[in-house]
Amino acid sequence: MAKGRKPRAGGASASPQVSRANKADIRAILGASGSGKTTYVMQQLRQDKPDRLLIWDTKGEFSQEGYAAPVRSISELVAAVRKSEKWKLALIPYGTPNERRKLFDMFAALAFAAGRCTVVAEEISGVAVGGKINAPGWQDIINRGRTYGLTVYALSQRPALMDKETLGNASVIRCGRLAWKADAKIMADCLFIPQDALLQLHDLEFYEREKGTTTHGQIVINP
C-alpha cells in the first residue's frame, strides 16, 4: 500500500450493515494512570466477546494479555482484516508524534470501512492537537460509527487534552481519579458533579454518566 494512502477493507470481510436503528455506543473512559481504565475495558471485552476487534494498543497491554494479536504496521493490519471475516488485532503505534497521528487516522479509517466491530483507542490525547483529533477516519467513527455498527472505547489520562468531539458525542462517560484541577473541572461539568469529588476518588472508583444520570461505583476485580 502506498505510504499515506487510506486503507480499504475488502477480501473476506463483509460490508458493514448500515442502519440508523443501531444503538449509539461510544464510551469515553478517563482517569489518571492506575485509576482502572484499561481494567474496565478488558472486563467489557471478556463479557461481550466481540469477534471483530481492533485496538490502538499504545502500551501493548491488550496484546500482551491475549485480547488481540499484535501487529506492527498498517499494511500488516490491512492484510489481516482482508484475510478473514473475524479478527482480534492490536496495532502497536510507532514513529514520531506526527507519524503516529497519521497512523491513527489510517487505523481509524480501516475500522470505519470494516464496520460491525469494536474499536478500542488507548490514550487518544496522544494523537490530539489542541483538544482535537484532525483525522477524518476518527471523525467518521465518532460521527457516523453508530450507523455502521461500531462500538467504541476511547481512553485518556488527561481530559483537558482529549478530543472534545469524542467527549461531546459519547453515549457513556466514565471517569476515575484525576490528579489535575483542569481535568477535574472539565469532567465535573460533563458528569454534573463537584470537581473535588473526582480529585478524591481512590483507584478503581469512578463516576459514570449515561442517559442523563450520573452514578458512582467501584470496579470489582474477580480473583
N, C-alpha and C positions, 0 to 999 in steps of 0.2 A: 504494500500500500504506500502511495506517495506520502512523503512527510507533510504533516499538517492537514491532510485530507480527512474529512469526517467519515468515520466508519459506517458501513451499511450492513444491517443484519440480513442474512439470507440463508441459502442452503437448506439444512434440515429444519431450521426454526420456522414455525408457523407465523403468519401475520397476526399482529395483535388484534384482539376483538375490541372494536371501537364502540363504546356505548356511553351515553351521558347518564345512564342509570347506575353506573359504577359508583361505589361509595368512595368519597374522598378519604385518603389515608396517608397524610403527611404528618410525621411525628418529629417535632423539634425537641431534641434531648440535650439539655445544657447542664453545666456544673463544672466546678473545679476538678482537677486531677484527683482521682480516688473517690469521687462522690457517687459513683455507681452507674455511669452512663453505659459503658460497654457491658457491664454485668446485666443491666436491664435488657439491652438489645439481644444479647446472647440467650437470655431466658425466653424472649419472644420468638427467636428463631427455633429454639428447641420445641416450643409449644406449637408454632404454626407449621413447621417443617416445609418451608417453600421448596419446590423442586426447580425453580428458576431464580437464582440469587446472584447478584453482582455486588461486590464490596470494594469500596475505595479504602484499602486497608493500610492507613497511614502508619500505624505502629506494628503491623504484621501480626496482631494478636488473633484475629479471626482465622487466618490461615494456620498459624501455629497451633491453635486449639482445635483444628479439624472442622471448622464450619464451612470452609471452602478451600478449593485447590489454589495455590498461589500461582500467579502469572506475573511476568516481569517486563512485559512490553505490550503496547496496544495491539500490535499485529498478532501476538500470541492470543490475546483476549478475543479479538475478532475471529480468529481461526477456530477457537474452542466453541464460540457461540454458533458459528455456522455449521459446525460438525454435528451437533446434536440438538434435539428438541429440549432436553433438560440439562441444566448445568448449575454448578455452585462454584463461582470463581471469585478470587480476590486479587485485584490489581495492586501491586506494591508500587507506590509512586516513586518517581526517580527524576533526576535533573535539577536544574536551578529553579528558584521560585517561579520565574516566568514560564519556564518549560513545564513545570507542574500544573500551572493554571491552564495551559493549552492542552495538556494531557487530560486534565479533569474534564474539559469540555468534550473531548473525544470519547472519554469514558461515559459521560452522561448522554451524549448523542447516541451511542451504541445501546445503552439501556432503554432510551426512549424508543428507538427504532425496533428493538426486540419486543418490547411491551410484555404485558402479563408476567411481571416479575417483581421481586422485592429488591430494592436498592438501598444499600447502607453506605453512607458517606461519612467517614470519620474525620473529625476536625476540619470542617469546611471553612472555618475562619482563615485557615492557611491558604486558601485559594481565593479569598475575597480581598478586594481593594476598596478601602473607604466605605465599608459596610455594604458592598455589592459584588456579586459574582458576575463578571462580564463574560458569560459563557452561554451561547444560545442553546446548547444541549441541556444545560441545567435549567434554564428558564422554561424550556419546553416541558421538562419533568414537573416543575413546580406549577406551571400554569395550565398544562394540558394532560398531565400524567394520570389523573383520575379517569379520564375518558379512555385511556389505553391500558387500564388495569394495573397501574403501578402502586405498590406500597413503598413508602419512602421513610427512611430513618436518617435524619440529618443531625449530626453530633457536633458540639463545640464546647470548649472550655471557657471561651470568652464571648458572652452575648454582645458586648459592645463592638466586637469585630466581626460578628456573624452577619451573613447576608440577610438584610432586612426583609427582602421579598419572601424568602423562605419562612422567616418567622411570622410574617403577616399572613401567609397562606396556610399555616399549619392547622390541621384539624385537631391535633393534640399537642400541647406544650407541657413538657415535664422539666423541672429544674431542681437540681440538688444544691448542695452547699456551694456558695460563692465566696471569693476572697476579696473582691474589689467592689467598692461602693458604686462605681459607674455601672458595673454589670448588674448589681443588685437593683439599682434604680430602674433599669430597662425591664428587668424581669418582674419586678414588683408591679409595674404598670401593665404588663401582659397578663399577670396572674391575679391582679386586683387584691394584693396583699401588701402589708408593710414591708419595706425593703430590709429592715433589721431581721425579719423572720428568715430570710434567705442567707444572711450572714451568720446566723446562729445554728443552722442545721448541722447535724452530725453526718458522717459518711453513711451513705445508703438511705438517708431520709430524703424526701422530695415533696414538692408541691406539683400538682398536675391540674391543668385546666382543659376541659373538654365539654363542648356543647353548653358553654356559658356557666359552667360550675367548676369551682376550684376545690380540690381535695388535698389532704395531707396524708402521707403514708411512709412506709419504710420497705425497702426491698428485703425479702426473706431469702437467705441463702440456704438451699437444701443440702444436707450432708451427702 
